Protein backbone atom coordinates (compact mmCIF):
# COMPACT_ATOMS: atom_id res chain seq x y z
CA UNK A 1 0.00 0.00 0.00
CA UNK A 2 1.26 3.45 -0.81
CA UNK A 3 2.47 5.63 2.04
CA UNK A 4 0.08 8.43 1.04
CA UNK A 5 -2.82 6.01 1.27
CA UNK A 6 -1.72 4.84 4.70
CA UNK A 7 -1.39 8.42 5.96
CA UNK A 8 -4.82 9.26 4.60
CA UNK A 9 -6.38 6.24 6.34
CA UNK A 10 -4.72 7.03 9.68
CA UNK A 11 -5.90 10.66 9.50
CA UNK A 12 -9.55 9.57 9.14
CA UNK A 13 -10.64 7.60 12.24
CA UNK A 14 -13.93 6.33 10.79
CA UNK A 15 -12.19 5.02 7.71
CA UNK A 16 -9.49 3.41 9.84
CA UNK A 17 -12.09 1.74 12.05
CA UNK A 18 -14.04 0.52 9.03
CA UNK A 19 -10.93 -1.03 7.53
CA UNK A 20 -10.13 -2.75 10.82
CA UNK A 21 -13.63 -4.26 10.83
CA UNK A 22 -13.56 -5.19 7.13
CA UNK A 23 -10.00 -6.23 6.48
CA UNK A 24 -10.72 -7.67 3.03
CA UNK A 25 -10.40 -4.11 1.71
CA UNK A 26 -6.66 -4.15 2.42
CA UNK A 27 -6.20 -6.56 -0.45
CA UNK A 28 -7.81 -4.10 -2.86
CA UNK A 29 -5.95 -1.11 -1.49
CA UNK A 30 -2.65 -2.94 -1.87
CA UNK A 31 -3.43 -3.48 -5.53
CA UNK A 32 -4.54 0.05 -6.29
CA UNK A 33 -5.14 3.21 -4.25
CA UNK A 34 -8.08 4.00 -6.56
CA UNK A 35 -10.19 1.65 -4.44
CA UNK A 36 -9.97 4.17 -1.60
CA UNK A 37 -12.98 6.07 -2.95
CA UNK A 38 -15.05 2.88 -2.99
CA UNK A 39 -14.01 2.08 0.56
CA UNK A 40 -14.99 5.58 1.68
CA UNK A 41 -18.38 5.34 0.00
CA UNK A 42 -19.09 1.99 1.61
CA UNK A 43 -17.90 3.29 4.99
CA UNK A 44 -20.19 6.33 4.73
CA UNK A 45 -23.14 4.13 3.85
CA UNK A 46 -22.38 1.73 6.70
CA UNK A 47 -21.93 4.43 9.35
CA UNK A 48 -24.71 6.60 7.88
CA UNK A 49 -22.48 9.59 7.18
CA UNK A 50 -23.92 10.49 3.80
CA UNK A 51 -25.64 13.82 3.24
CA UNK A 52 -28.99 12.07 2.90
CA UNK A 53 -28.55 10.35 6.26
CA UNK A 54 -27.52 13.60 7.95
CA UNK A 55 -30.57 15.41 6.57
CA UNK A 56 -32.82 12.57 7.72
CA UNK A 57 -31.32 12.66 11.21
CA UNK A 58 -31.79 16.43 11.36
CA UNK A 59 -35.40 16.08 10.21
CA UNK A 60 -36.07 13.45 12.87
CA UNK A 61 -34.65 15.74 15.54
CA UNK A 62 -36.87 18.60 14.38
CA UNK A 63 -39.91 16.30 14.47
CA UNK A 64 -39.01 15.22 18.00
CA UNK A 65 -38.63 18.85 19.14
CA UNK A 66 -41.95 19.75 17.53
CA UNK A 67 -43.62 16.82 19.32
CA UNK A 68 -42.20 17.91 22.66
CA UNK A 69 -43.34 21.49 22.05
CA UNK A 70 -46.86 20.24 21.20
CA UNK A 71 -46.98 18.19 24.39
CA UNK A 72 -45.82 21.12 26.52
CA UNK A 73 -48.33 23.58 25.05
GROMACS elastic network, one bead per residue, 0.5 to 0.9 nm:
[ bonds ]
;  ai    aj funct       b0    kb
    1     4     6  0.84963   500
    1     5     6  0.67609   500
    1     6     6  0.69567   500
    1    26     6  0.82096   500
    1    29     6  0.62281   500
    1    31     6  0.73814   500
    1    32     6  0.77571   500
    1    33     6  0.74009   500
    2     5     6  0.52541   500
    2     6     6  0.64144   500
    2     7     6  0.88054   500
    2    29     6  0.85539   500
    2    30     6  0.75635   500
    2    32     6  0.86741   500
    2    33     6  0.72713   500
    3     6     6  0.50230   500
    3     7     6  0.61663   500
    3     8     6  0.85428   500
    4     7     6  0.51298   500
    4     8     6  0.61156   500
    4     9     6  0.86346   500
    5     8     6  0.50646   500
    5     9     6  0.61953   500
    5    10     6  0.86794   500
    5    29     6  0.82458   500
    5    33     6  0.66093   500
    5    36     6  0.79177   500
    6     9     6  0.51363   500
    6    10     6  0.62170   500
    6    11     6  0.86296   500
    7    10     6  0.51851   500
    7    11     6  0.61614   500
    7    12     6  0.88389   500
    8    11     6  0.52084   500
    8    12     6  0.65657   500
    9    12     6  0.53852   500
    9    13     6  0.74067   500
    9    14     6  0.87693   500
    9    15     6  0.60995   500
    9    16     6  0.54722   500
    9    19     6  0.86604   500
    9    36     6  0.89534   500
   10    13     6  0.64721   500
   10    15     6  0.79798   500
   10    16     6  0.59881   500
   11    15     6  0.86318   500
   11    16     6  0.80926   500
   12    15     6  0.54515   500
   12    16     6  0.61978   500
   12    17     6  0.87278   500
   13    17     6  0.60426   500
   13    18     6  0.84906   500
   14    17     6  0.51020   500
   14    18     6  0.60726   500
   14    19     6  0.85905   500
   14    43     6  0.76634   500
   14    44     6  0.87139   500
   14    47     6  0.83438   500
   15    18     6  0.50372   500
   15    19     6  0.61798   500
   15    20     6  0.86148   500
   15    39     6  0.79465   500
   15    40     6  0.66709   500
   15    43     6  0.65613   500
   15    44     6  0.86358   500
   16    19     6  0.52020   500
   16    20     6  0.62697   500
   16    21     6  0.87684   500
   17    20     6  0.50550   500
   17    21     6  0.63101   500
   17    22     6  0.86273   500
   18    21     6  0.51237   500
   18    22     6  0.60344   500
   18    23     6  0.82665   500
   18    39     6  0.86122   500
   18    40     6  0.89654   500
   18    43     6  0.62386   500
   18    46     6  0.87405   500
   18    47     6  0.88050   500
   19    23     6  0.53836   500
   19    24     6  0.80267   500
   19    25     6  0.66104   500
   19    26     6  0.73529   500
   19    39     6  0.82340   500
   19    43     6  0.85930   500
   20    23     6  0.55614   500
   22    25     6  0.63689   500
   22    26     6  0.84204   500
   23    26     6  0.56540   500
   23    27     6  0.79121   500
   24    27     6  0.58127   500
   24    28     6  0.74828   500
   25    28     6  0.52562   500
   25    29     6  0.62483   500
   25    30     6  0.86138   500
   25    35     6  0.84198   500
   25    36     6  0.89207   500
   25    39     6  0.72506   500
   26    29     6  0.50007   500
   26    30     6  0.59920   500
   26    31     6  0.86029   500
   27    30     6  0.52634   500
   27    31     6  0.65467   500
   27    32     6  0.89727   500
   28    31     6  0.51558   500
   28    32     6  0.62981   500
   28    33     6  0.79080   500
   28    34     6  0.89038   500
   28    35     6  0.64214   500
   28    36     6  0.86437   500
   29    32     6  0.51398   500
   29    33     6  0.51917   500
   29    34     6  0.75030   500
   29    35     6  0.58561   500
   29    36     6  0.66362   500
   29    39     6  0.89031   500
   30    33     6  0.70472   500
   31    34     6  0.88644   500
   31    35     6  0.85529   500
   32    35     6  0.61600   500
   32    36     6  0.82789   500
   33    36     6  0.56003   500
   33    37     6  0.84485   500
   34    37     6  0.64245   500
   34    38     6  0.79024   500
   35    38     6  0.52151   500
   35    39     6  0.62980   500
   35    40     6  0.87101   500
   36    39     6  0.50277   500
   36    40     6  0.61560   500
   36    41     6  0.86416   500
   37    40     6  0.50720   500
   37    41     6  0.61996   500
   37    42     6  0.86477   500
   38    41     6  0.51113   500
   38    42     6  0.61889   500
   38    43     6  0.84830   500
   39    42     6  0.51956   500
   39    43     6  0.60238   500
   39    44     6  0.85837   500
   40    44     6  0.60721   500
   40    45     6  0.85597   500
   41    44     6  0.51547   500
   41    45     6  0.62390   500
   41    46     6  0.85968   500
   41    50     6  0.84643   500
   42    45     6  0.51007   500
   42    46     6  0.60676   500
   42    47     6  0.86015   500
   43    46     6  0.50430   500
   43    47     6  0.60439   500
   43    48     6  0.81043   500
   43    49     6  0.80846   500
   44    47     6  0.52941   500
   44    48     6  0.55228   500
   44    50     6  0.56681   500
   45    49     6  0.64271   500
   45    50     6  0.64117   500
   45    53     6  0.85911   500
   46    49     6  0.78753   500
   47    50     6  0.84618   500
   48    51     6  0.86359   500
   48    52     6  0.85475   500
   48    53     6  0.56069   500
   48    54     6  0.75377   500
   49    52     6  0.81820   500
   49    53     6  0.61878   500
   49    54     6  0.64849   500
   50    53     6  0.52469   500
   50    54     6  0.63111   500
   50    55     6  0.87188   500
   51    54     6  0.50810   500
   51    55     6  0.61586   500
   51    56     6  0.85524   500
   52    55     6  0.52114   500
   52    56     6  0.61743   500
   52    57     6  0.86500   500
   53    56     6  0.50236   500
   53    57     6  0.61169   500
   53    58     6  0.85720   500
   54    57     6  0.50921   500
   54    58     6  0.61614   500
   54    59     6  0.85641   500
   55    58     6  0.50494   500
   55    59     6  0.60811   500
   55    60     6  0.85827   500
   56    59     6  0.50153   500
   56    60     6  0.61527   500
   56    61     6  0.86403   500
   57    60     6  0.50911   500
   57    61     6  0.62799   500
   57    62     6  0.87298   500
   58    61     6  0.51109   500
   58    62     6  0.62900   500
   58    63     6  0.86885   500
   59    62     6  0.50959   500
   59    63     6  0.62097   500
   59    64     6  0.86292   500
   60    63     6  0.50464   500
   60    64     6  0.61744   500
   60    65     6  0.86586   500
   61    64     6  0.50268   500
   61    65     6  0.61921   500
   61    66     6  0.85561   500
   62    65     6  0.50755   500
   62    66     6  0.60855   500
   62    67     6  0.85503   500
   63    66     6  0.50374   500
   63    67     6  0.61280   500
   63    68     6  0.86577   500
   64    67     6  0.50507   500
   64    68     6  0.62567   500
   64    69     6  0.86284   500
   65    68     6  0.51070   500
   65    69     6  0.61427   500
   65    70     6  0.86067   500
   66    69     6  0.50439   500
   66    70     6  0.61560   500
   66    71     6  0.86530   500
   67    70     6  0.50787   500
   67    71     6  0.62404   500
   67    72     6  0.86695   500
   68    71     6  0.50905   500
   68    72     6  0.61866   500
   68    73     6  0.86853   500
   69    72     6  0.51218   500
   69    73     6  0.61834   500
   70    73     6  0.53014   500
